[in-house]
Amino acid sequence: MSFYQRRERLLRDAAADQFEDWYRRSKGEWFDWRERLLFLRAVERCVNAKVAGGSGRTCRDREVWKILDVGAGTGRIACEVARVGLGQAQTSVVALDFSHRSLLVIQRKSAGVLVCEADAARGLPFADGSFGLIVCCQVVQHLVLEDRLRALTECRRVLRDDGWLFLSVYNGHYWRSQGIQEESLGGLYARRFRLPDLKYMASESGFSVERVEPYKHMPARLGNLIGSGLAVRLDGLFAKLPLLRMRTGAYLFVALRPATRRVNRGHLEAAASDASCTSEH
Ligand SMILES: C[S@@+](CC[C@H](N)C(=O)[O-])C[C@H]1O[C@@H](n2cnc3c(N)ncnc32)[C@H](O)[C@@H]1O
């Protein structure tokens, strides 16, 4: 494990009990809400949509929707998906993280989420094609290139061929990033992504980029002034502005689909899978 990753795991463990409060305070409650909505709606859309490939089968036809949250932290997304459910579809949500204490928070919050302690960059402890959907919110920007490609290649392996992977990352086109693509943020490695970076990362790990939506166009404190509901709606409007939208959004929501080309397993060769699950899946 890299120096940055060891440090990240220590920090996440130390901050687990306050993580969500800190997140809302530093990024804004409306932002937290908007981000969770983006993931939830994308998951819902996918579950309600026809399966690609012209089979005519709907996603609802599947018995249980198996969803994996990679780098779940204290479960902002995983617990929300498990809480809201997905219409008539049955769901099983697994939250994976390498921070033990973050997973303890999830277990306290939601009995409906299975937790799995593992380092995503060292391999995911699941069989091929185990999940129909994978979500990964604000994680891959903290992985150096080699770890990032390994983690995503593993996501591809455990995802069904007709599945989806939803990511969110720092936006490298954001006006305030001033062309800086890589830096150390509070001791954590951080990477900002431009569209060509996303395409490269996707194709190297066996995916293609289907949709990119910028978000967080406004300052965190705006929600206090105009109310979170309005701030979320305004942010959604900004996300549609042609030309400006990629410059004003601090983050990118990215939807990936498995590419037809086979996965490049080379990234995995060096990875020893030493992951362990604290809940059976
Ligand atoms: C910024 S937090 C995001 C947490 C959560 N997805 C959310 O949006 O609230 C990044 C999370 O990724 C986890 N993480 C980072 N690298 C990881 C790795 N290699 N394997 C598993 N988890 C990792 C960290 O422990 C942390 O909980």
The ligand as a MOL file (V3000), in Angstrom:
LIG
                    3D

  0  0  0     0  0            999 V3000
M  V30 BEGIN CTAB
M  V30 COUNTS 27 29 0 0 0
M  V30 BEGIN ATOM
M  V30 1 C -13.7120 10.9330 0.4300 0
M  V30 2 S -14.1480 9.4460 1.2340 0 CHG=1
M  V30 3 C -15.7050 9.1200 0.4560 0
M  V30 4 C -16.5810 8.2200 1.2720 0
M  V30 5 C -17.9440 7.9330 0.6610 0
M  V30 6 N -17.8600 7.3540 -0.6420 0
M  V30 7 C -18.7360 9.2130 0.6150 0
M  V30 8 O -18.9550 9.7530 -0.4590 0
M  V30 9 O -19.1370 9.6650 1.6860 0 CHG=-1
M  V30 10 C -13.0910 8.2340 0.4420 0
M  V30 11 C -13.2670 6.8380 1.0450 0
M  V30 12 O -12.5490 5.9070 0.2400 0
M  V30 13 C -11.8990 4.9800 1.0980 0
M  V30 14 N -10.7650 4.4150 0.3590 0
M  V30 15 C -9.7230 5.0860 -0.1800 0
M  V30 16 N -8.8750 4.2430 -0.7810 0
M  V30 17 C -9.4150 3.0040 -0.6330 0
M  V30 18 C -8.9950 1.7000 -1.0370 0
M  V30 19 N -7.8580 1.5130 -1.6960 0
M  V30 20 N -9.7780 0.6500 -0.7290 0
M  V30 21 C -10.9330 0.8250 -0.0220 0
M  V30 22 N -11.3670 2.0300 0.3940 0
M  V30 23 C -10.6190 3.1120 0.0880 0
M  V30 24 C -11.4960 5.8080 2.3090 0
M  V30 25 O -11.2770 5.0160 3.4610 0
M  V30 26 C -12.7110 6.7100 2.4550 0
M  V30 27 O -13.6720 6.1520 3.3050 0
M  V30 END ATOM
M  V30 BEGIN BOND
M  V30 1 1 1 2
M  V30 2 1 2 3
M  V30 3 1 2 10
M  V30 4 1 3 4
M  V30 5 1 4 5
M  V30 6 1 5 6
M  V30 7 1 5 7
M  V30 8 2 7 8
M  V30 9 1 7 9
M  V30 10 1 10 11
M  V30 11 1 11 12
M  V30 12 1 11 26
M  V30 13 1 12 13
M  V30 14 1 13 14
M  V30 15 1 13 24
M  V30 16 1 14 15
M  V30 17 1 14 23
M  V30 18 2 15 16
M  V30 19 1 16 17
M  V30 20 1 17 18
M  V30 21 2 17 23
M  V30 22 1 18 19
M  V30 23 2 18 20
M  V30 24 1 20 21
M  V30 25 2 21 22
M  V30 26 1 22 23
M  V30 27 1 24 25
M  V30 28 1 24 26
M  V30 29 1 26 27
M  V30 END BOND
M  V30 END CTAB
M  END
